[in-house]
Amino acid sequence: MKNMLIGCAALLATAAVPAGAETFRAAGWVNGESPSGVFIKYFVDFAEEYSGGSLEFEGFTGGVLFPAEGEVAGLSSGVAHMSSVTSSYAPSDMPNDTVITDVSFLAEDQLALAFAATELRFLNPALQAEYDGHGIVFAGSYSQSVYNLICDFVVTGIDDFKGKKIRITTSSHGDWVRDVGGVIVSVPGGEIYTGLQRGSLDCAFGTPLFLTDYFSLIEVAESDYLLPMGSNSNGGYFFNADFWQDRTPEERRILLNAISSALAMNMAEWGAKAVSALEEAGKAGVTLVEPEPAAVEKLDAMKAHFLDGLAQTEMDKRGIEDPTPIIEGLLEGMERWKVLLADVDTTDWKALDALIQREIYSKVDVETYGMGS
């Protein structure tokens, strides 16, 4: 069924392109108003601008070309030429990448995580081999705003979660749910709204933008429990390998420049939107609940022990080689990027773009990167 859907989407996308025109496809499964959906628009615009119109993309968001769980297959088969890939929806395809998602639980700075994860995904051999095996070429990472718990009831304290059905995003969130006596539920993001509406979910881990731009949970949520549950760098943006390798080195540089600028603009706006989302939710009647000291202490203790045995846990769970270089690389990278970002106006996308160009993208050798062995 997945292959049939991908094939139909490819025929529809091809039919939409005028004869003789070379228009490529950029895809994302979230809606076009969400930050990741907006990123697709920015990339399309920058690619056209920087190439003088020779690299023209059409953006498809909202899962028009393929759903979240079909991103790897859809991109590798050429349904799209560039796409977001959410590794937690394809853990068997991208087990090493999903380690980054797990470690994101410890992140305190959205931008530091995004750029540290971008750098790591370019440089780590195990990650690069994983992407190469699926015929996709990594281009950039994002990270979510800090996660909280969005619920269909008004939370009064941590004891309220006992027996509640809670949708998780990372395995770390799952550990917390087990610790408080909740019931773990794993469903695609697009099903959170109906889950809360119909009672198959009581809560979902989510950023403030889950309330507004992503899934409109503001319409079904009763409260947002503001316990800070880390961030999330979950895959990123990738090119189809055949498409990438068919481009000239000059075109590949233009594509990376477009990714860099789109990422900088996107991330500069993301933080501000998260603040406004909480304000909007409060005005709409969603109760914003500050966590009680006991909940904060329990979370701090969990984080303090989180890294103990993490590498072995990941090996056992995901069937991968020792991921210590990924774990340590991300932690060290986040600390480095906190320092780099301290002297930059993080609301100025051009300043962010200049920084990530200098530290990451200018170091990518477009003659060899993504060209296979």
Summary of the structure (lengths in Angstrom):
residues: 373
radius of gyration: 20.1
end to end distance: 32.9
largest distance: 64.5
contacts: 1310
relative contact order: 0.16
helix: 56%
strand: 12%
